[in-house]
Amino acid sequence: MQKKIYVAGMFDDDTAAKVGDAVKVVSGVTNVVANASKAQVLVDFDEGVAGIEDAINKAIRRYNGLLIKQGIEDATNHIADLLYDFPSMV
């Protein structure tokens, strides 16, 4: 079976490659094409494998969760740097 999955936050080729790699390791997945310009992953998989669609979605969510966590850490560090550089903003 083939399915297109839209992935929020997948805007660059590096991220698309990492999402594709996360999906490729799911048992039963036969092919993955991640396209950053369309923010989607095209997945070919064996629908006879129990729970495969859930496993694919979990792999994408897990990777997206890491991106969100990293984004929050980056934003927090940026704010801390600004407050250090401009203490009068406090």
TAFEN-V151665 format. One record per pair of residues at least 24 apart in sequence whose C-alpha atoms are under 8 Angstrom apart, sorted by sequence separation. I is the first residue (numbers start at 0). GAP is how many residues later the second one is. If there is no record, write none. Layout:
# TAFEN-V151665
i=[I | I]
gap=[GAP | GAP]
This chain:
# TAFEN-V151665
i=[11 | 27 | 10 | 11 | 26 | 9 | 10 | 25 | 10 | 9 | 25 | 8 | 9 | 25 | 7 | 6 | 5 | 6 | 22 | 25 | 5 | 6 | 4 | 5 | 3 | 4 | 22 | 3 | 4 | 21 | 22 | 3 | 4 | 21 | 2 | 3 | 1 | 2 | 1 | 2 | 18 | 21 | 1 | 0 | 1 | 0 | 18 | 0 | 17 | 0 | 6 | 8]
gap=[24 | 24 | 25 | 25 | 25 | 26 | 26 | 26 | 28 | 29 | 29 | 30 | 30 | 30 | 31 | 32 | 33 | 33 | 33 | 33 | 34 | 34 | 35 | 35 | 36 | 36 | 36 | 37 | 37 | 37 | 37 | 38 | 38 | 38 | 39 | 39 | 40 | 40 | 41 | 41 | 41 | 41 | 42 | 43 | 43 | 44 | 44 | 45 | 45 | 46 | 53 | 55]
